[in-house]
Amino acid sequence: MVLFTFVMIRFGLLAALVALFIVNVCQIVPLSLDMTHWSAAGSNQTIGLVIALTLFAFYASRAGQPLFGKFDANR
């Protein structure tokens, strides 16, 4: 609860709701990096969802700017 309250105060409601969603998903879905385990398909899909959500959040946070900043040193 302390971590959730910190995220809520520091980063806002949207970040807190996404963090709560990710925590709930990770508690429900059995996560395993072992490809021979029976839950590997669901685990890999969940890990892919979390990575895709993270990449989209990074893209959206840039707000139209180049993804990795400007490489031109003269500007």
PyMOL commands that set and color helices and strands:
alter all, ss='L'
color gray80, all
select helices_A, chain A and resi 2-11+13-28+40-61
alter helices_A, ss='H'
color red, helices_A
deselect
rebuild
show_as cartoon
